[in-house]
Amino acid sequence: QVQLVESGGGLVQAGGSLRLSCAASIHPFSRYSMGWFRQAPEKEREFVAAIGWSGGNTYYADSVKGRFTISRDNAKNTVYLQMNMLKPEDTAVYYCAAQYSVTDRILVNQYEYGNWGQGTQVTVSS
């Protein structure tokens, strides 16, 4: 059974940084496309970033491009989201998602992911 556990959320001032981690109990982790999504209060869940098998392919939402970086360590079964220059509008619950893929591809649609973590809260104060 796939299990995804996010960590690293918290309260930070605007302009600060946080690094989210998602530890995955899946095998082979290196054949899963991974993504980060977020959901702010009273808003729909939205795509943040995605990464392919090896980490060479990444894709970002326009709202976070240049500030956030997604990466993965296949030896540790972990995907990361480094968040810099945080803004109050980045406040949300951040979710990790995983989907097995027979090809190295980027998945940006939440409905393409079959496995989700419980989420970690990120709050950015102004």
N, C-alpha and C positions, 0 to 999 in steps of 0.2 A: 504494500500500500504506500502510495506517495505521501510524504509528509514534508511540508515546507514551513520553516520557522523563521520569521523575521525578527531582527533586533537592531538596536542602534537609534531608535527614535528618541525624541525628547523635546525639550523647550530650548529655543535658541533665539538670540536677537537677530533682527534683520541685518544682513551682511555677513552673518556667520556661516558655519559649515557643519554638516553632519555626514556620517557615513553609515548607510544602512547595509545590513548583511542579511542574506537569506540562505540558511543551511538546508540542504535538500537530502532527504533519504530516498534517493532514486538511483536506479542502475540500469543502463549506464548513463550517468549524468551527462557525459560528453555528447550524447545523442538527443538531448533535450534543448529545444529553444526556450529561452527564458525572457521574462519581461517584468517590468514594474508598472503598476498602475496606482492611481490615487483617487480618493473620494473625499471631497470636502462636504461639510454639513449642508444638507438640502440640495446637493448637486449630484449629477450622475458620475459614476466611476469613469475616469478618463485615463488614456494611455499616457505614459511618461517616457519609457525607454525600453528597448528590446535588444537582445544580443543572440547571435547564432552560436553554433557548436563550439567553435574554437576561440571565439572572442574577436575575430577579425572583422566580422560584420556587426555593425551597431546602427541603431536608428533612434531618433529622439523627437519628441513633440517640440514644436516651435517654441513653446513657452519656456522650455528648459534648456534648449540648445545653447551651448557655450558656457553653461553653468553647472550642469549635471554630467556625470560620466558613469556609464555602466561598464562593468567588467566581470570576469568570472575566473575562478580557479578550479579547474576540473579535478585536480588532485585532492582538493578539499571539499568538493561537491558544494561549492558556495558561489553565489552571485552577489555582487556589490552594487551599491548606488552611492557614489560620492556626490554630495550636494554642496555646492559653493554659492556664495553671493545669494543666500536665501532671502526670500521676500515674504511678507505676510500672506500673500496670495498662494504661497506654497503650502500653507497649513492644510493638512488633510491626514487621513489614514492611508498609509502606503502599503500596498499589497504586492507580494511576489507571486508570479505565475509561471507554470512550467507546462510544456507540451512536448511529448515525444515526436520526433520528426525524422523521416527517412532521408531527408536532404537538409543541408545546412542553410536554413532560411530564417528570415526575420518575421515574426508574427506581431502585428500591431492591433489586431481586433481582439477584444477581450473574449469574444465568443469562440475564438480559435483555441483558447487555453482550457484544458480540462482539469487542471490542478492548481489550487490556490492556498496561500497561507492565511493566517488569521488577521494579519495586518499589524502595523506599528504606527503609533500616533506621532506625527511631527507637527509641532506648533512653533510658529515664527512670530515673535512679538515685534511691534514697530517702535 
